[in-house]
Amino acid sequence: MKTLYTLILVVYSSLLIKADPIILTLTDGTIVTNGTYVAYGAPNPPQGNIEVDVHVENATDTTINLKVRRRNIIVDPMTSNYFCWFQCYAPATNVDPGTNNIAINSGQTNNTDFHAYYVPGGFNGVSKIRYTFFNINPGHAADSSYVEITFNTQLPTQPILLQELGSNFVTNTEVFLSIPIDTNSAQQNDIVYPLSITNNTNVIKQILVKKRELSIVTGSENFFSWRSTFNPTVMVDTGGYIMLPNTTINDEFKAIYRSNGNLGESVIQYVVFNKFDLTDSSFVNVHFNALFSSISKQNDVNIKMQLAPNPSTNFTNLNYSLPNNSDVYTLKVINLLGAEVANYELPKAQTRQIIDTHNFENGVYFCQITSNNKTIKTIKLVVSK
């Protein structure tokens, strides 16, 4: 019976890995495997194009050799687009040619990010392009994943426009930001989010800013800069700026988040409004996420840990190796909000711990081995059902 159970686990693990053999994520950690993403931008961005960067992770148990194929689903004929991966290709190239495939080892993410570029050329419109990453190794034709990116350069019509500097319009939307932090380090970096603000009407306005703390990680701080840098207790700037019709203020507003070493996600809403007409307003909800650093200093190089399958649906196996000492080691599973969702003691006599994930929500988690109230090693777990 034990042999049969082991065989079932091996087969089941293999099937789970093949479900999503290639994991695609954006630079902010958003998983877009076999999904869609909308990139907003101006018809004439300062840099001349709109860029979307994609990280590619090998979720199989073997080395894969990848190529990428572009398919223009709906593209404005007055625009152009191209991609870079290892090198940049001409707009007419739909599949990276020759031998320029990218080899990625099992469980690793490619060192050369994929870059999708869209050149609107001054035209308003919407174009949809699919990028498919596929394994060229013999017998692995099914190893592929795609992301479908919609490039939207239609100018919004709101009276107050909020825009990331030289890039996406974020008026009345959600924005997700993340920063890796080393919990062993005394120095923590701020997450700084600047915005340009446009008076998109033909009347003069006095523009003010207020913030609402929708969800805050305990121990973190946040404040904003608008005319001057305010302390964290200030929720509204009562001075603001006088804005002439159809003008833009660039790089004056900055939302600043300081984790102070506390992991998890805080959500803060910033409302930009007209002092003389409170209904004339726009907002952006910013998700500030402090994550474990993948390059954090490890306290014990003799500890090894590996997850399989990863991504997981109902379970995953933690294969580990611990030093022969008197310390007690514990495995904690943490979600993106910094909450502990599972806890296991790791006996030194064992080398494997099954993690039950069938009740976990889809998303990213962090498995950390701790000892003496210190985090020793951390590895990312993806749950996808």
C-alpha positions in Angstrom: 0.0 0.0 0.0 2.9 2.4 0.9 4.5 1.7 -2.5 1.2 2.4 -4.3 0.7 5.6 -2.4 4.2 6.8 -3.3 3.6 6.0 -6.9 0.4 8.0 -6.9 2.2 11.0 -5.4 4.9 10.8 -8.0 2.5 10.6 -10.9 0.3 13.3 -9.4 3.2 15.6 -8.9 4.3 15.1 -12.5 0.8 16.0 -13.7 0.7 19.1 -11.6 4.1 20.4 -12.9 2.9 19.9 -16.5 -0.2 21.9 -15.8 1.8 25.1 -15.9 5.3 24.2 -16.9 6.3 27.8 -17.6 5.4 30.5 -15.1 5.1 34.1 -16.4 5.2 37.0 -13.9 5.5 40.8 -14.2 8.1 42.8 -12.4 5.7 43.5 -9.6 5.1 39.8 -9.0 1.7 39.5 -10.7 1.3 36.1 -12.3 0.1 36.3 -15.9 0.5 32.7 -17.0 -2.0 32.0 -19.7 -3.7 35.2 -18.8 -4.2 38.8 -19.8 -2.7 42.2 -18.9 -3.6 45.7 -19.9 -0.8 48.3 -20.3 -2.1 51.9 -20.4 0.0 54.6 -21.9 -0.1 58.0 -23.7 -0.2 58.2 -27.5 3.1 60.0 -27.4 5.0 58.6 -24.4 8.3 60.4 -23.7 10.4 57.3 -24.3 8.5 56.7 -27.6 7.1 53.3 -26.6 5.2 51.4 -23.9 7.2 48.6 -22.3 6.0 45.5 -20.5 8.7 43.2 -18.9 8.0 39.5 -18.1 10.0 37.1 -15.9 9.9 33.5 -17.2 10.3 30.6 -14.6 10.9 26.9 -15.4 8.4 25.0 -13.2 9.4 21.6 -14.7 12.0 19.1 -13.3 14.3 19.4 -16.3 16.2 22.1 -18.2 14.0 23.7 -20.9 15.1 25.6 -24.0 12.6 28.4 -24.8 11.7 30.4 -27.8 8.9 33.1 -27.9 6.3 33.6 -30.6 4.4 36.8 -31.1 0.8 36.9 -32.6 -0.8 40.2 -33.4 -4.5 39.6 -32.5 -5.8 43.1 -33.1 -3.2 45.8 -33.9 -3.7 49.4 -35.1 -2.0 49.5 -38.6 -0.6 53.0 -37.7 1.4 51.5 -34.8 4.3 49.1 -34.5 5.6 46.7 -31.9 8.6 44.5 -31.3 10.1 42.4 -28.6 13.5 41.8 -27.0 14.8 38.5 -25.5 18.5 37.9 -25.5 18.4 40.5 -28.3 15.9 42.9 -29.9 14.2 41.8 -33.1 12.7 43.8 -35.9 8.9 44.5 -35.9 8.4 42.0 -38.7 9.9 39.1 -36.6 7.2 37.0 -35.0 9.4 34.1 -33.7 12.9 34.6 -32.4 15.0 33.0 -35.2 18.2 30.9 -35.3 19.7 29.4 -32.2 18.9 32.3 -29.8 16.8 30.1 -27.5 16.9 30.7 -23.8 17.9 27.8 -21.6 16.4 27.8 -18.0 17.3 25.2 -15.4 14.6 23.5 -13.3 13.0 25.8 -10.8 15.0 28.8 -12.0 13.9 32.2 -13.6 15.6 33.4 -16.7 18.3 36.0 -16.1 17.4 37.9 -19.4 13.9 39.3 -19.0 11.5 39.4 -21.9 10.6 42.9 -23.0 7.4 43.7 -25.1 7.5 47.1 -26.8 4.6 48.9 -28.3 5.1 52.1 -30.3 1.8 54.0 -30.6 3.2 56.8 -32.8 0.8 59.4 -31.6 -2.4 57.4 -32.2 -5.2 56.7 -29.8 -6.4 53.1 -29.8 -6.3 49.6 -28.5 -4.0 46.8 -29.7 -3.9 43.2 -28.4 -0.8 41.0 -28.8 -0.2 37.4 -27.6 3.3 36.2 -26.6 3.7 32.4 -26.3 6.8 30.9 -24.7 7.4 27.3 -25.8 10.0 24.5 -25.2 11.8 23.4 -28.3 13.3 20.2 -26.7 12.1 17.1 -28.6 9.0 15.6 -27.1 8.0 18.7 -25.1 5.8 20.5 -27.6 3.1 20.9 -24.9 5.5 22.8 -22.6 4.2 26.3 -23.3 2.5 29.3 -21.7 1.4 32.7 -23.0 0.4 36.2 -21.9 -2.0 38.3 -23.9 -1.1 42.0 -23.5 -3.6 44.8 -24.4 -1.9 48.1 -25.1 -4.4 50.9 -24.5 -3.5 54.5 -25.5 -7.1 55.9 -25.5 -6.9 59.1 -23.5 -9.3 59.0 -20.5 -12.0 61.7 -20.2 -12.0 62.3 -16.4 -11.6 65.9 -15.4 -8.6 65.1 -13.3 -6.1 62.6 -14.8 -3.5 60.6 -12.7 -0.6 59.2 -14.6 2.6 57.3 -13.8 5.4 59.5 -15.0 5.7 59.1 -18.8 3.7 55.9 -18.7 0.3 54.4 -17.6 -2.8 56.3 -16.8 -4.0 55.1 -13.3 -7.1 57.3 -12.8 -9.6 55.4 -10.6 -7.6 52.2 -10.7 -5.6 49.8 -8.5 -1.8 49.8 -8.6 0.4 47.1 -7.2 4.0 47.8 -6.0 6.4 45.5 -4.2 9.9 45.7 -2.8 12.1 42.8 -1.5 13.4 43.4 1.9 16.1 41.6 3.9 14.7 41.0 7.4 18.3 40.6 8.7 19.3 44.1 7.6 18.9 47.2 9.6 18.5 49.3 6.4 15.1 49.2 4.7 14.3 50.9 1.5 11.2 53.1 1.0 8.7 52.4 -1.8 8.3 55.7 -3.6 5.4 56.1 -6.1 5.4 59.4 -8.1 2.4 60.7 -10.1 1.8 63.4 -12.6 -1.6 65.2 -12.3 -3.4 66.8 -15.1 -6.3 69.3 -15.1 -8.2 67.9 -18.1 -10.8 70.7 -18.3 -11.1 74.3 -19.5 -11.4 75.8 -16.0 -8.9 76.8 -13.3 -8.8 74.5 -10.2 -7.1 74.4 -6.8 -6.0 70.8 -6.5 -5.7 69.1 -3.1 -4.6 65.6 -2.1 -5.9 63.4 0.7 -5.1 59.8 1.7 -7.2 57.0 3.2 -5.5 54.1 4.9 -7.6 51.1 3.6 -5.4 48.4 5.1 -2.1 48.9 7.0 0.6 46.5 8.1 1.3 47.0 11.8 4.6 48.8 12.3 4.8 50.3 8.8 4.7 54.1 8.0 3.4 56.0 5.1 3.3 59.7 4.1 3.1 61.8 0.9 5.0 64.7 -0.6 2.9 67.4 -2.3 4.3 71.0 -2.0 6.3 69.6 0.9 6.8 66.2 2.6 4.2 65.7 5.3 4.5 63.5 8.4 2.6 60.2 8.5 -0.2 61.7 10.6 -1.2 64.2 7.9 -4.2 62.9 5.9 -5.0 66.0 3.8 -2.9 68.8 2.3 -5.1 71.9 2.6 -2.9 74.2 0.4 -2.5 72.4 -2.9 -1.7 73.9 -6.3 -3.5 76.3 -8.5 -3.8 74.6 -11.9 -4.6 76.4 -15.2 -6.8 74.6 -17.8 -5.3 71.7 -19.6 -2.0 71.7 -17.7 0.0 69.0 -16.0 2.1 68.9 -12.8 4.9 66.4 -13.2 6.9 64.8 -10.4 5.4 66.9 -7.6 3.3 64.2 -5.9 5.0 61.2 -4.3 3.4 58.5 -2.2 6.1 57.1 0.2 5.8 53.8 2.1 8.3 52.5 4.7 7.9 48.9 5.8 10.3 49.2 8.8 11.1 45.5 8.2 7.4 44.4 8.5 6.3 42.0 5.8 2.9 42.2 4.1 0.7 44.5 2.0 -0.7 47.9 2.9 -3.4 49.5 0.7 -3.6 53.3 0.7 -6.0 55.4 -1.4 -4.9 58.8 -2.7 -7.7 61.2 -3.7 -6.9 64.2 -5.9 -9.8 66.7 -5.8 -10.8 70.3 -6.6 -11.1 72.4 -3.5 -14.1 74.3 -5.0 -16.0 71.2 -6.3 -15.6 68.1 -4.1 -17.3 65.9 -6.7 -14.5 66.8 -9.1 -12.0 64.2 -8.1 -10.0 61.1 -9.1 -8.3 58.4 -7.0 -5.7 55.7 -7.1 -5.5 52.7 -4.7 -1.9 51.8 -4.2 -0.9 48.3 -2.9 2.5 48.5 -1.2 3.8 45.0 -0.7 7.0 44.3 1.3 8.3 40.8 0.3 11.0 38.5 1.5 14.2 39.2 -0.5 15.4 36.3 -2.7 18.9 37.5 -2.1 18.7 38.0 1.6 21.7 37.0 3.6 21.3 33.4 4.8 22.3 32.6 8.4 23.1 28.9 7.7 24.4 27.8 4.3 24.2 24.2 5.4 20.3 24.3 5.2 18.9 23.2 1.9 15.2 23.4 0.8 13.3 22.7 -2.4 9.6 22.6 -3.3 7.9 20.1 -5.7 5.5 20.5 -7.3 5.6 24.3 -7.5 3.1 25.6 -8.5 0.9 23.5 -6.2 -2.8 22.7 -6.2 -3.6 20.4 -3.2 -0.1 19.7 -1.8 3.6 20.2 -2.3 6.6 18.5 -0.9 9.4 20.4 0.9 12.6 18.5 0.5 15.1 19.8 3.1 18.4 19.1 4.8 19.2 20.4 8.3 22.6 20.7 10.1 23.3 18.3 12.9 23.0 20.6 15.9 20.8 21.2 18.9 18.6 23.9 17.3 14.9 23.3 16.7 13.8 24.2 13.2 10.3 25.2 12.1 8.6 25.7 8.7 6.2 28.6 8.4 4.1 29.4 5.4 3.4 33.1 5.0 1.0 34.8 2.6 1.5 38.2 0.8 -0.2 40.0 3.7 2.4 38.7 6.1 -0.1 36.3 7.9 1.0 32.8 8.8 -1.2 30.2 7.1 0.7 27.0 8.2 3.3 25.8 10.6 5.3 22.6 10.8 8.1 21.4 13.1 10.9 19.9 11.0 12.5 16.8 12.5 16.2 16.3 11.7 15.6 12.6 11.1 13.4 13.4 8.1 14.2 15.0 4.8 10.6 15.7 3.5 7.6 17.6 4.8 4.2 17.5 2.9 2.5 20.9 2.9 -1.2 20.8 2.5 -2.3 23.6 0.2 -5.8 22.5 -0.7 -7.4 25.2 1.4 -5.0 28.0 0.2 -6.2 30.7 -2.1 -4.5 31.1 -5.4 -1.4 33.3 -5.2 2.2 33.6 -3.9 3.3 32.3 -0.5 6.7 32.2 1.2 7.9 29.1 3.0 10.5 30.0 5.6 12.6 27.8 7.9 13.1 29.5 11.2 15.2 28.8 14.3 15.6 30.7 17.5 13.1 33.3 16.3 15.2 34.0 13.2 14.4 33.4 9.6 17.1 31.1 8.2 16.0 30.4 4.6 13.0 31.4 2.4 11.6 30.0 -0.8 8.6 31.1 -2.9 5.6 28.9 -3.3 2.9 29.5 -6.0 -0.6 28.0 -5.5 -2.6 27.7 -8.7 -5.8 25.7 -9.0 
